[in-house]
Amino acid sequence: MTEPTRYSTPPVELPLCLDQEPTAVEGCAGCAELTAVRNRARAVGDMTTVTDCNVFLRRHPEGH
């Protein structure tokens, strides 16, 4: 019978993803509003809302 491992395994290294933020489609009111909210959130340091706006812009319901 083998002995169990009694030491820690090395940490898993994940790649650093620094994708550019999505941009608004010209003439789309929804994209413009999300961009405005993202800019206001960034100004006050609310990076959670900045990330949420980026996700919403990427998943825009009209597919742009």
N, CA and C of each residue as an Amber inpcrd file, in Angstrom:
protein
   192
   0.8520000  -1.1760000   0.0000000   0.0000000   0.0000000   0.0000000
   0.8960000   1.2370000   0.0000000   0.5170000   2.2430000  -0.7190000
   1.3440000   3.4490000  -0.8050000   0.9620000   4.4450000   0.2790000
   1.9210000   5.2320000   0.6370000   1.6990000   6.2630000   1.6460000
   1.0340000   7.4860000   1.0030000   0.1740000   8.1810000   1.7250000
  -0.4250000   9.4050000   1.1730000   0.6310000  10.5100000   1.0550000
   0.3960000  11.4290000   0.1530000   1.3060000  12.5590000  -0.0220000
   1.2130000  13.4560000   1.2040000   2.3520000  13.8010000   1.7850000
   2.3610000  14.5900000   3.0050000   2.9680000  15.9720000   2.7810000
   3.0050000  16.4160000   1.5750000   3.5400000  17.7430000   1.2740000
   2.5650000  18.4510000   0.3360000   2.6380000  19.7490000   0.3060000
   1.7370000  20.4950000  -0.5630000   2.1850000  20.3710000  -2.0140000
   1.2280000  20.3880000  -2.8510000   1.5360000  20.3940000  -4.2730000
   1.7820000  21.8380000  -4.6940000   2.5150000  22.0680000  -5.7790000
   2.7770000  23.4450000  -6.2010000   1.4810000  24.1380000  -6.6180000
   1.4350000  25.4650000  -6.5030000   0.2140000  26.1850000  -6.8600000
  -0.0570000  26.1140000  -8.3660000  -1.3120000  26.2090000  -8.7120000
  -1.7090000  26.2490000 -10.1150000  -1.5210000  27.6760000 -10.5990000
  -0.8410000  27.8560000 -11.7120000  -0.6210000  29.1910000 -12.2540000
  -1.5800000  29.4320000 -13.4060000  -2.4230000  30.4260000 -13.2510000
  -3.3820000  30.7820000 -14.2910000  -2.8280000  31.9210000 -15.1340000
  -3.1600000  31.9500000 -16.4190000  -2.6430000  33.0290000 -17.2710000
  -3.2910000  34.3650000 -16.9140000  -2.5250000  35.4280000 -17.0670000
  -3.0440000  36.7700000 -16.8180000  -3.7020000  37.2650000 -18.0900000
  -4.9900000  37.5620000 -18.0020000  -5.7470000  38.0150000 -19.1760000
  -5.9940000  39.5180000 -19.0590000  -5.3720000  40.2720000 -19.9150000
  -5.5710000  41.7220000 -19.9100000  -6.2260000  42.1460000 -21.2220000
  -7.4170000  41.6140000 -21.4430000  -8.1510000  41.9670000 -22.6560000
  -8.5500000  43.4340000 -22.6060000  -8.6730000  44.0140000 -23.7900000
  -9.1430000  45.3920000 -23.8400000 -10.6260000  45.4260000 -23.4950000
 -11.0520000  46.5420000 -22.9580000 -12.4630000  46.6890000 -22.6330000
 -13.2830000  46.7900000 -23.9080000 -14.5090000  46.2930000 -23.8650000
 -15.3630000  46.4110000 -25.0410000 -15.7370000  47.8750000 -25.2860000
 -15.9290000  48.2240000 -26.5330000 -16.2960000  49.5870000 -26.8820000
 -17.7610000  49.6370000 -27.2780000 -18.3410000  50.7990000 -27.1270000
 -19.7430000  50.9900000 -27.4740000 -19.9110000  51.0620000 -28.9830000
 -21.0300000  50.5430000 -29.4650000 -21.3650000  50.6460000 -30.8790000
 -21.9600000  52.0280000 -31.1060000 -21.4480000  52.7240000 -32.1050000
 -21.9110000  54.0780000 -32.3840000 -23.4000000  54.0680000 -32.7200000
 -24.1380000  54.9570000 -32.0770000 -25.5670000  55.0880000 -32.3260000
 -26.4470000  54.1830000 -31.4750000 -25.8690000  53.3570000 -30.6230000
 -26.6530000  52.4610000 -29.7710000 -26.8100000  53.0950000 -28.3960000
 -28.0540000  53.3810000 -28.0190000 -28.3220000  54.0290000 -26.7350000
 -27.9490000  53.1210000 -25.5540000 -28.1650000  51.8200000 -25.6860000
 -27.8260000  50.8910000 -24.6060000 -26.3280000  50.8490000 -24.3510000
 -25.5460000  50.7970000 -25.4300000 -24.0850000  50.7940000 -25.2950000
 -23.6050000  52.1110000 -24.6860000 -24.2080000  53.2140000 -25.1210000
 -23.7970000  54.5290000 -24.6100000 -24.0690000  54.6300000 -23.1080000
 -25.2110000  54.1180000 -22.6760000 -25.5540000  54.1710000 -21.2530000
 -24.6070000  53.2920000 -20.4290000 -24.3170000  52.0940000 -20.9110000
 -23.3890000  51.2240000 -20.1940000 -22.0030000  51.8500000 -20.1070000
 -21.5680000  52.4960000 -21.1620000 -20.2700000  53.1670000 -21.1520000
 -20.2650000  54.3200000 -20.1610000 -21.3610000  55.0800000 -20.0900000
 -21.4450000  56.1970000 -19.1440000 -21.4210000  55.6870000 -17.6990000
 -22.1620000  54.6220000 -17.4250000 -22.1780000  54.0390000 -16.0760000
 -20.7860000  53.5280000 -15.7240000 -20.1310000  52.8740000 -16.6760000
 -18.7800000  52.3550000 -16.4400000 -17.8110000  53.4870000 -16.1220000
 -17.8960000  54.5810000 -16.8560000 -17.0020000  55.7260000 -16.6120000
 -17.2380000  56.3500000 -15.2370000 -18.5080000  56.4830000 -14.8350000
 -18.8140000  57.0370000 -13.5060000 -18.3230000  56.0960000 -12.4100000
 -18.5070000  54.7960000 -12.6090000 -18.0620000  53.8130000 -11.6120000
 -16.5460000  53.8460000 -11.4690000 -15.8400000  53.9490000 -12.5820000
 -14.3750000  54.0010000 -12.5220000 -13.9080000  55.2520000 -11.7880000
 -14.6180000  56.3620000 -11.9780000 -14.2350000  57.6300000 -11.3390000
 -14.2960000  57.5420000  -9.8180000 -15.2040000  56.7120000  -9.2900000
 -15.3310000  56.5890000  -7.8360000 -14.6650000  55.3140000  -7.3040000
 -13.9940000  54.5820000  -8.1860000 -13.2630000  53.3940000  -7.7460000
 -14.1080000  52.1460000  -7.5810000 -15.2940000  52.1080000  -8.1770000
 -16.1800000  50.9490000  -8.0710000 -15.8750000  49.9680000  -9.2080000
 -14.8370000  49.1520000  -9.0250000 -14.3990000  48.2660000 -10.0910000
 -15.3500000  47.0840000 -10.3160000 -16.1880000  46.7870000  -9.3410000
 -17.1850000  45.7350000  -9.5360000 -18.1800000  46.1600000 -10.6090000
 -18.6450000  47.3970000 -10.5250000 -19.5880000  47.9050000 -11.5210000
 -18.9040000  48.0540000 -12.8820000 -17.6420000  48.4470000 -12.8920000
 -16.8950000  48.5450000 -14.1520000 -16.8710000  47.1720000 -14.8290000
 -16.5760000  46.1360000 -14.0630000 -16.5400000  44.7840000 -14.6130000
 -17.9160000  44.3500000 -15.0900000 -18.9550000  44.6460000 -14.3090000
 -20.3180000  44.2940000 -14.7150000 -20.6850000  44.9600000 -16.0420000
 -20.3530000  46.2230000 -16.1880000 -20.6560000  46.9380000 -17.4360000
 -19.9060000  46.3120000 -18.6080000 -18.6640000  45.9080000 -18.3880000
 -17.9060000  45.2490000 -19.4520000 -18.5780000  43.9470000 -19.8770000
 -19.0630000  43.1850000 -18.9040000 -19.7550000  41.9320000 -19.2210000
 -21.0270000  42.2270000 -20.0030000 -21.8060000  43.2180000 -19.5590000
 -23.0450000  43.5560000 -20.2620000 -22.7720000  44.0460000 -21.6810000
 -21.7020000  44.8170000 -21.8600000 -21.3570000  45.2760000 -23.2070000
 -20.9710000  44.1020000 -24.1090000 -20.2650000  43.1370000 -23.5660000
 -19.8860000  41.9640000 -24.3680000 -21.0840000  41.0950000 -24.7050000
 -22.0590000  41.0750000 -23.8130000 -23.2490000  40.2260000 -24.0160000
 -24.4520000  41.0480000 -24.4430000 -24.2190000  42.0980000 -25.1630000
 -25.2900000  43.0030000 -25.5640000 -26.3840000  42.2180000 -26.2920000
 -27.6460000  42.4490000 -25.9330000 -28.7290000  41.6490000 -26.5100000
 -28.8820000  41.7850000 -28.0300000 -28.3970000  42.8560000 -28.6110000
 -28.5370000  43.0190000 -30.0550000 -27.3640000  42.4110000 -30.8070000
 -26.4500000  41.8180000 -30.0840000 -25.3770000  41.0730000 -30.7060000
 -24.2230000  41.8920000 -31.2680000 -24.0260000  43.0970000 -30.7680000
 -22.8650000  43.8380000 -31.2330000 -21.9050000  43.9460000 -30.1400000
